[in-house]
Amino acid sequence: MPKVSLDMPSELLNDLKNHVGDEKKFISVADAIRSACRKLLDQLDTIDKRQGRLEGE
């Protein structure tokens, strides 16, 4: 799996970490970021479909 490096404001990272750990939604910060990216891509696909911009359709 490729690795990605990014800069993130500490406030955003701290907020994200509130959802990571035992008994929380995500097992790691990386898991939270992957999930957020997947959700964003799904939302963008929905918008593109509505606007007739998806290829092959």
C-alpha positions as CSV (number, residue, x, y, z in Angstrom):
1,M,0.0,0.0,0.0
2,P,1.5,3.4,-0.9
3,K,2.3,5.8,1.9
4,V,1.2,9.5,1.7
5,S,2.7,12.3,3.8
6,L,0.7,15.5,4.4
7,D,0.7,18.6,6.5
8,M,-2.3,19.1,8.7
9,P,-3.2,21.9,11.1
10,S,-2.8,20.7,14.7
11,E,-6.4,21.6,15.6
12,L,-7.7,19.3,12.9
13,L,-5.4,16.5,14.0
14,N,-6.5,16.9,17.6
15,D,-10.1,16.8,16.6
16,L,-9.5,13.7,14.6
17,K,-7.7,12.0,17.4
18,N,-10.8,12.4,19.6
19,H,-12.4,9.7,17.4
20,V,-9.5,7.3,17.5
21,G,-8.8,4.5,20.0
22,D,-10.4,1.9,22.1
23,E,-14.2,2.1,22.1
24,K,-14.2,4.8,19.5
25,K,-15.0,4.8,15.8
26,F,-11.5,4.4,14.3
27,I,-8.6,2.2,15.3
28,S,-5.9,4.7,14.1
29,V,-5.5,8.2,12.6
30,A,-4.6,6.5,9.3
31,D,-7.9,4.5,9.4
32,A,-9.8,7.7,10.0
33,I,-8.2,9.5,7.1
34,R,-8.8,6.6,4.7
35,S,-12.4,6.4,5.8
36,A,-12.8,10.2,5.3
37,C,-11.2,10.0,1.8
38,R,-13.5,7.1,0.8
39,K,-16.6,9.1,2.0
40,L,-15.5,12.2,0.2
41,L,-14.9,10.3,-3.1
42,D,-18.4,8.7,-2.8
43,Q,-19.9,12.2,-2.3
44,L,-17.9,13.5,-5.3
45,D,-19.1,10.6,-7.4
46,T,-22.7,11.3,-6.4
47,I,-22.3,15.0,-7.4
48,D,-20.6,14.0,-10.7
49,K,-23.4,11.6,-11.5
50,R,-26.0,14.3,-10.8
51,Q,-24.1,16.7,-13.1
52,G,-23.7,14.0,-15.9
53,R,-19.9,14.1,-15.5
54,L,-19.2,10.4,-14.9
55,E,-17.3,8.7,-17.7
56,G,-18.9,5.7,-19.4
57,E,-22.4,6.7,-18.5
